[in-house]
């Protein structure tokens, strides 16, 4: 799992972020890691993904249980204390949007299944299977018990919840991911609820309209929580969202029963959340999970403390008052040499991008691929990764991390490094790209038809130091290598002011207020002019790369910047998502990411990592993207 590097998120190796937050498309660029862990860190394969070719459609599950080191002594005891910078909103997982709420809830509810470091499904409450990559049978374990007298968890609970809540005519509950349970039916051309049917006491089927071999890795069921039908139906039938929010069993997680490693003890608002070891935790009956799970969890209590100031959080870690805390890059060297503290560096799925406004209120040359390619030579990405991010970031070139098996490999041009970086290559390419326009070079300055140097705005988030420094670095590089003057602008509200659109009068009905898709690029998403931005990091979705399709469609769901692709990137995404053969799917995604690298719809800068400091007696966290998937098995070695 991922962990917050600085202020804003639930820190630590045991951060239980719901996959709803995990797979969010957008995140503050300076806080990219805070949004979660929708990715894969397969440490066994090469960067180009060689050596793996699957052709069957069965869903892989783990075959090697997680075990402690041979010389380790695993025993129960102690209190795990983590820190968050802000308190949770609610314990009603249907309506929450913040990471801290997900962290608290995740202590008491496991969810359907996890994804391990081998990119395999690890069954918790349930296990998916399929014969054709379209119809998935979900099999529940038979030892799952609700609390508060609701009895055994059955397929009826799941089917009722999905149909009455996720697929309700009106989203009465405020559930943020209803789109996961709707799709376009190719027979009707209409967007319809995905059919879900109970097939047995502990089994139900999800019948997708089209083949989707990666469905178990999408947000729909990965880590999905559930509510008992007996609790939910009293509110669903009357669509009483306020009653559900105020229900005491919901707000104390009393219904959780044996479904999670810990049980709710108390919640002192703006101070701390406390959970105690669940004596009835269902995994202890599952011998197939191996010895590591036999007595899980291994802490008597789990506490989240609310500490708003970064300096106070770091001081608490240094003093041994907390088990873990996120470390900002500029503090990492101090903690690396500190006795009693270990650092774990974990890659994250968010790419820091330089977004170009290609709409009516942006700089028009951004619409030219050749201009965007030229500007890709202007920023020294390696210096950015090593300087601003203190070496805790990797150079980015396309919409996948290099460690992903979907990465384009030899289809990728490495912009901003070696011979593809510098003044000469940037100005030469930019001069050629603008040769038929009013723009030209006057010495080392790019000027317009009036002889005035081109000046562009660059927005960053107010209060985010790493983001501010990134913006300053980009501005310096554009001035030196492209001859463009960059004016820095800070904002605390980039999304509502610039990214979300307000539909103009008389426009097409598909426009919706607050959407990120700004429609045709000859109109603007915002009244105020902007040219460039480093405010938002984009999720590359290493588990389900087709999920990023909306970034690269003219009418895509995230295309607030007005990108119009020259190549048909979307069709490769669509074909790949329906292709069962793993090798074919990999090739299609490589083609797509090669085209994205070629078109440079935005400037790819770096992909940063989370830095977690924890007490060195803690055993469990590893330097892998999937670290935290088995948090239930972590322990203190001196117990």
Secondary structure, 3 states (H helix, E strand, C coil): CCCCCCCCCECCCCCCCCHHHHCCCEEEHHHHHHHCCCCCCCCCCCCCCCCCCCCCCCCCECCCCCCCCCCCCCCCCCEEEEEECCCCCCCCCCCCCCHHHHHHHHHHCCCCEEECCCCCEEECCEEEEECCCCEEEEEECCCCECCCCCCECCHHHHHHHHHHHHCCCCCCCCCCCHHHHEEEECCCCEEEECEEEEEECCEEEEECCCCCCCHHHCCCCECCCCCCHHHHHHHHCCCCHHHHHHCHHHHCCHHHCCCCCEEEEEEECCCEEEEEECCCCHHHHCHHHCHHHCCCCCCCEEEEEECCCHHHHHHHHHCCCCCEEECCHHHHHHHHCCCCEEEEEEECCEEEEEEECCCCCCCHHHHCHHHHHHHCCCCCHHHHHHHHCCCCEEECCCCCCCCCCCCCHHHCCCCCCHHHCCHHHHHHHHHHHCCCCCCEEECCEEECCCCCECEEEEEEECCCHHHHHHHHHHHHHHHHHHCCEEEEEEECCHHHHHHCCCCCCCCCCCCCCCCCCCCCCCCCCCCCCCCEECCEEEECCCCCHHHHHHHHCCCCCCCCCCCCCCCCHHHHHHHHHHCCCHHHHHHHHHHHHHHHHHHCCCEEEEEEEEEEEEECCEECCCCCCCCCCCHHHCEECCC
